[in-house]
Amino acid sequence: MKIGIDISALQGPHRMRGIGSVLLNYLDNIPSEHRKQHSFVLYAQPYNKDSNVDEGDDPTKLFNTKGLNYEVRFFNVSLPQQNNGATHRSKYQQIASILPGQMRLAKKVIRLSRGLLRDMSDLKNFFLGDPRGQDLRGVDIYLQPDQSTPLPRGRIRKALILYDIIPYVLDGDYFTSYHTARVRGRSWPGSVKQGFKRWLYAYKLKINTRRSNILVAISQHTQNDFVKYIGVDQQKITVILLGISNHTTPGSLGKPTLKRYIKTSWGYIGHPYSPPETPFLLFVGGVDRRRKISDLVTAFNHLRAEGRDIKLVFSGDILQGPDNIPIEETRDALLSSSYIDDIVFLGFADNATRDWLYTHALAFVYPSRYEGFGLPVLEAMQYGTPAITYKNSSIYEIAGNAAIYADGALSIKTAVEELMEQPSVIKRYAKLGKSQASKFSWTQTAEALMSLLSEDRRG
């Protein structure tokens, strides 16, 4: 069988996160029997083969291609681009310019219509097919790892990976409904636009799921959300849980060379930093509205106020200081902390540094209101690090009884105090965490996905 896969997610700046990370692990762990049995067509954005290509240009250098029978086909980016609404804009601007000044309502309607048309400009691609253009000759099935990318044209069999629909489920934080926007005081044109964006987001997903022969959800909770909010037939979705990578064994870890970001007149600058000798709480990941980092900061403030000798360590791409964080609630919580000197910002951490942090942290704290899978929690458990998190969405499905569940700043504080005062609790959750994490493997995940793609013949 010839399997086509869109690997363009590995060419963007976030190729090591989110969809790019999942795709990379899928490809890296394709079992040897499937490498022998099938051939693969990998679709990528064009790059200059004659230049000194790096990982960002040639995505095949990012994963294990040993024994993989593959070819790379480039998207035809020279295809005529669809009209982006410029014509509509100019027409509406002309109309608006000749209206009397007192016809404010008509002007609002014109501006609103112009914006809605612009938002709808790429909807036709979900009906007509991916406008990038693919050479699908000989391909038996096409795997799209990004649920928000249009599927290709033609009757070729298609498989789509489903992650989460957080922007839709968390009304008020992302794509706001008309009612929520109005309650929050937005004007009616702004509320209409917000509600329309919300509808459009879900409608695109409906089109993609209907056009797919195979749907793969990364968790049972993700499957449930697609059934509930998008209206997908549950029987059409197969749940294949994600895996976790095998990192460096703790016994071989030396102290890493860390950089702590400190504010200067030139902005936040990384300075050499010795790993803390005192116990520390760890957060690794992206900053997002659904992640209540402010709860973690509040809990930390209370611990320090009561005299607890502890630090708080943040590691992530934009975690280089409070002023760099775009989420106002998180930024304000950090800037207002009386113990900001005991809060350490490390920015991006390579694998070796991240391994050391997980291994030596008192606890990994992940106060998230919603996760499509909850991979960071499992990663912490893999090292025997107690994980304190919130019990919602897919988190309990993944972590089971091996995590410590909190529901706010006070319960985070209580959980940390218990760990500091009772070493036996640390040992118990270290054992439970390692056992739970051992149930997840990228090898098993890739095997299940490849078997599904090669064996399913429906549609």
Secondary structure, 3 states (H helix, E strand, C coil): CEEEEECHHHHCCCCCCHHHHHHHHHHHCCCHHHHHHCEEEEEECCCCCCCCCCCCCCHHHCCCCCCCCEEEEECCCCCCCCCCCHHHHHHHHHHHHCCCCCCHHHHHHHHHHHHHHHHCCCHHHHHHCCCCCCCCCCCCEEEECCCCCCCCCCCCEEEEEECCCHHHHCCCCCCCCHHHHHHCCCCHHHHHHHHHHHHHHHHHHHHHHHHCCEEEECCHHHHHHHHHHHCCCHHHEEECCCCCCCCCCHHHCCCCCEEEEEEECCEEEEEEECCCCCCEEEEECCCCCCECHHHHHHHHHHHHHCCCCCEEEEECCCCCCHHHCCCHHHHHHHHCCCCHHHEEECCCCCHHHHHHHHHHCCEEEECECCCCCCHHHHHHHHCCCCEEEECCCCHHHHHHHHCEEECCHHHHHHHHHHHHHCHHHHHHHHHHHHHHHCCCCHHHHHHHHHHHHHHCCCC
